[in-house]
Amino acid sequence: MARRAKQYETLEFDPELSELPPEARWREWMNRVEAVIFSAPQPVERPELTRIVGRDANIDLLIEDIRADLQRKPYDVVNVAGGWQMRTRPAYASVIAASAALPDRRLDLTETEAMVLVSIAYHQPVTRGGVADILGRDVSRDVIGALRDKDMITAGPRSPTPGAPFTYVTTKSFLKHFGLDTLRDLPDLEALEDAGLLNANSSAASFASIVDTAEDDPDDQNEFDDQGPAT
């Protein structure tokens, strides 16, 4: 096995495939992109895909053609956290759950943690005091610590207010967990308020269900550079 792996390492990789006719070249580029996305445990970003195709290849068009091929499949290539990932179509969620083939990957949040997470997601960068003002009640350091331990939030820039307290922002793990490409994909804030999800009675399950039914083009939200916070 080790010898075979070493043999593969010595093969010269040709991204251009200039010896192939255009149609066959494009199909092979599609196959390469699909293979990498299929095998990757995390969303695959554009720089990783440009390494495996020719200079004249358009990643977005390749993805479009791959998605067209997958229209009758129970899975699709979707935008997640600034990259692409294979995901099962929502219609098959109950089938997968009934099969018990996958471990339970639900995010275990208390109601308080869910409300703090929602508040940070929509108002970031925001301080702990700012979250308390939004919710109308104190927010303990333990709740903030729990969300950081679950990799849902991280420290943002310091606030310009007296004492320069830390602000908090969501992470890429937040985007990945809720199947979002960017913060622009969050559901409309007014819709959440109308649904009562910005009060003390909201729950993590409610937030997750609304994220799953988010519109394609919701209102613009704050974005951050790729330095830990979600974009």
C-alpha positions, -999 to +999 in steps of 0.1 A: +000+000+000+028+024+009+046+016-023+015+023-044+010+057-026+046+066-033+040+058-070+011+082-071+032+109-056+057+106-084+032+110-112+032+145-127-002+161-122-015+179-153-042+205-146-044+218-182-052+185-200-042+202-232-040+169-251-078+164-247-104+179-270-124+207-253-155+187-244-136+159-229-113+183-211-143+201-195-159+168-184-127+157-168-124+191-149-160+185-137-151+151-125-120+164-107-140+191-089-168+168-080-143+142-067-126+167-044-158+181-030-172+146-025-142+135-006-136+166+016-150+166+051-152+204+051-164+229+025-139+232-003-129+268-012-121+282-046-082+282-043-083+245-036-103+238-068-083+261-090-052+239-083-068+209-101-082+225-133-067+245-161-062+282-162-091+286-187-115+267-164-143+287-148-150+272-113-185+286-111-195+272-145-180+238-136-201+238-104-232+247-124-227+218-148-221+194-119-253+206-102-272+200-134-259+164-135-271+159-099-306+172-104-321+137-101-298+127-072-307+129-035-278+152-029-264+184-043-234+207-043-242+238-021-224+270-010-214+267+026-191+290+046-174+304+015-169+271-002-187+242-017-199+210+000-219+179-009-252+179+011-282+157+011-314+174-002-337+184+027-364+161+014-343+131+025-336+143+060-363+121+076-350+091+056-315+095+069-327+100+104-349+069+102-319+049+090-298+058+120-268+056+097-253+088+109-244+100+144-266+127+160-250+160+150-276+183+166-262+214+183-271+211+220-281+247+230-301+259+260-328+284+253-306+312+267-277+301+246-299+301+215-312+336+222-277+349+228-264+333+196-293+348+175-286+382+190-249+380+182-256+367+147-278+396+138-260+424+156-223+415+154-199+427+164-217+432+197-205+432+233-219+411+261-236+442+275-250+449+240-265+415+239-280+421+274-296+453+261-311+434+231-325+407+253-335+429+282-317+407+307-282+400+320-260+376+300-235+357+321-200+350+311-208+313+314-232+315+284-207+334+263-181+308+273-204+279+264-210+293+229-172+298+224-166+262+236-191+251+209-173+271+183-203+292+175-188+326+184-154+341+189-140+374+200-143+403+176-127+438+176-128+457+209-156+481+212-149+519+210-170+524+242-154+531+276-133+502+288-129+489+253-148+456+260-145+427+236-172+422+210-184+389+198-190+376+163-201+342+148-176+317+134-173+297+102-185+267+123-217+286+128-222+290+090-213+253+084-237+241+111-267+260+098-258+254+061-251+291+054-227+305+028-225+340+043-243+360+069-264+374+040-281+340+041-296+346+075-334+349+076-349+383+077-345+399+111-381+412+111-394+378+103-376+364+134-391+392+156-426+386+142-421+349+149-412+356+185-377+343+182-360+373+197-376+369+232-370+347+262-393+319+249-373+311+217-353+279+213-324+266+194-347+243+174-369+272+163-338+291+151-325+261+132-358+255+115-360+291+103-324+291+090-333+259+070-361+278+053-342+311+047-349+330+015-323+331-013-317+368-011-324+381+025-315+416+036-278+424+038-260+417+071-227+427+085-197+407+072-162+401+085-128+392+071-117+355+072-100+359+106-122+336+127-155+353+124-181+340+099-185+359+067 
